Amino acid sequence: MFAEVVAIFSAMGWSGDSVLVRLGLRKSNIFAAMLVSYTVSVTCIWTYLLLTTPFDFLRSPAMPYFLVSGCLQPLFARALYYEALTRMGVSRAGPLRAPSRCLPPLSP
């Protein structure tokens, strides 16, 4: 039952995020939305990681690749998603955010 509750709250959070970003984009631009959203995400994720994970993971030789990937992917994804929000609206841009959820059931 806990997993279902987490999934419902996650879906509510994503939908709330979409609506709030759409409202914010009326008076601002995409780059400001990207900067604020990215900064908050990075701060929250790194704070959680540093509090709950041993520091040995930072010495991994693969860490620079993960850091670069983790920095670039959210910025590109947010830029495209926020552009879709301004052009198409929340109800049509939302399903474009994660089409990968549809692909695993279709793959053999």
C-alpha positions as CSV (number, residue, x, y, z in Angstrom):
1,M,0.0,0.0,0.0
2,F,2.9,2.4,0.7
3,A,4.1,2.2,-3.0
4,E,0.7,3.2,-4.2
5,V,0.5,6.2,-1.9
6,V,4.0,7.3,-3.0
7,A,3.0,6.9,-6.7
8,I,-0.2,8.9,-6.2
9,F,1.7,11.7,-4.4
10,S,4.3,11.7,-7.1
11,A,1.7,12.0,-9.8
12,M,0.1,14.9,-7.9
13,G,3.5,16.6,-7.5
14,W,4.3,16.3,-11.3
15,S,0.8,17.6,-12.2
16,G,1.1,20.5,-9.7
17,D,4.5,21.3,-11.0
18,S,3.2,21.5,-14.6
19,V,0.3,23.8,-13.7
20,L,2.5,26.1,-11.5
21,V,5.2,26.4,-14.2
22,R,2.5,27.2,-16.8
23,L,1.1,29.9,-14.6
24,G,4.6,31.2,-13.9
25,L,5.5,31.3,-17.6
26,R,2.8,33.8,-18.2
27,K,4.9,36.5,-16.5
28,S,8.4,35.2,-17.0
29,N,10.4,33.3,-19.6
30,I,11.5,29.7,-20.1
31,F,15.1,30.3,-19.0
32,A,14.1,31.7,-15.6
33,A,11.8,28.7,-15.1
34,M,14.7,26.3,-16.0
35,L,17.1,28.1,-13.7
36,V,14.9,28.1,-10.7
37,S,13.6,24.5,-11.2
38,Y,17.1,23.1,-11.9
39,T,18.6,24.9,-8.9
40,V,15.9,23.7,-6.5
41,S,16.2,20.1,-7.8
42,V,20.0,20.0,-7.6
43,T,19.9,21.4,-4.1
44,C,17.3,18.9,-2.8
45,I,18.9,15.9,-4.5
46,W,22.5,16.6,-3.4
47,T,21.4,17.4,0.2
48,Y,19.5,14.1,0.3
49,L,22.5,12.2,-1.2
50,L,25.1,13.8,1.2
51,L,22.9,13.0,4.2
52,T,22.0,9.4,3.3
53,T,25.0,8.1,1.3
54,P,28.6,7.3,2.3
55,F,31.1,9.5,0.6
56,D,32.8,6.6,-1.1
57,F,30.6,7.0,-4.1
58,L,32.2,10.3,-4.9
59,R,35.6,8.5,-5.6
60,S,34.1,6.3,-8.3
61,P,35.9,6.7,-11.7
62,A,32.5,7.0,-13.4
63,M,31.4,9.9,-11.3
64,P,32.4,12.7,-13.7
65,Y,30.3,11.1,-16.5
66,F,27.3,10.8,-14.2
67,L,27.7,14.4,-13.1
68,V,27.9,15.7,-16.7
69,S,24.9,13.6,-17.7
70,G,23.0,14.6,-14.6
71,C,23.6,18.2,-15.3
72,L,22.9,18.3,-19.0
73,Q,19.9,16.0,-19.3
74,P,17.6,17.9,-16.9
75,L,18.4,21.2,-18.5
76,F,17.6,20.0,-22.0
77,A,14.5,18.1,-20.9
78,R,13.2,21.1,-19.0
79,A,13.9,23.5,-21.9
80,L,11.9,21.4,-24.3
81,Y,9.1,20.6,-21.8
82,Y,8.7,24.2,-20.8
83,E,8.6,25.3,-24.5
84,A,5.9,22.7,-25.0
85,L,4.0,24.0,-22.1
86,T,4.0,27.5,-23.6
87,R,3.0,26.3,-27.1
88,M,0.6,23.4,-26.4
89,G,-0.6,23.8,-22.8
90,V,-0.4,21.5,-19.7
91,S,-2.8,18.9,-20.8
92,R,-1.0,18.1,-24.1
93,A,2.6,18.6,-23.0
94,G,2.3,16.4,-19.9
95,P,2.1,13.1,-21.7
96,L,5.2,14.1,-23.7
97,R,7.3,14.3,-20.6
98,A,7.8,10.6,-20.1
99,P,7.0,8.5,-23.1
100,S,9.5,5.9,-21.8
101,R,6.9,4.6,-19.4
102,C,5.0,3.3,-22.4
103,L,8.0,1.5,-24.0
104,P,8.9,-1.2,-21.5
105,P,5.6,-3.1,-21.8
106,L,6.0,-3.1,-25.6
107,S,9.6,-4.4,-25.7
108,P,10.1,-8.2,-25.8
